[in-house]
């Protein structure tokens, strides 16, 4: 065997042995991993399902992202992300806008769901079927101008007397159990989590007034959203694009296969109730996008209308600079 044939044979054998690690071409270097931190807004739930699904399947790693998911910081997700303590975070429009007015350098880069999934939840025995039926009832919530203004607007818009409403701050308490105990009459919940828990897990008879059904009275808005820091967006736009590319893939897959979504969420957050997770992922299967609108896409009019509402509620003292508060530029084409 001549030297040329022998060398060719040895190179071929070497390539076969190394195929599991890298290609024989010098241009196919291993992917350089980038350490990235994502901060949650709350405990893990199906609003986060696309991220957990993508992480479970290794899609972030395939894109060169070593993703660490962390619990919320005491200073708030917005402040942590704006300061660069976390690269990305889950937030809400109603949290981001006042934070930006306070100087926090964070912006929204994707809408997790295109429409607000919130509702006012009551016991079925309340007899409430429309907003004006809330007259004289006691609302239990976190307190603040947004909650008060929104509920009063709903009642007034439906021809009710908002002056008869009562409000009490209760914080994070079990909703349906507290209503049964007479602590308050109604509460703000997400249909895809809190309402499912009350109806399906606890077997309670509850009724809801869905915000999305009253857009003639109140605005729609993005809640939750994915945010990043202005510095990261300016200094490392490729990382932001790569992160959202994988996130988009995760949420699109969660729509196609809610069972995979549930499996991933339970694998990475085993403390969650499996029945609730499975029901909630099924519920969200058609909620992460709206028709031809791609996942994550935000609309200027949604931000403008909601900002106007917050100003009317005196939730915001000054109008924020919306042009720099959100963007679609990092989303996949």
Beta strands, then each sheet from edge to edge (+ up, - down):
strand 1: 34-39
strand 2: 65-70
strand 3: 88-92
strand 4: 106-111
strand 5: 118-123
strand 6: 138-141
strand 7: 166-169
strand 8: 186-190
strand 9: 206-210
strand 10: 223-229
sheet 1: 2+ 1+ 3+ 10- 4+
sheet 2: 8+ 5- 9+
sheet 3: 6+ 7+
end
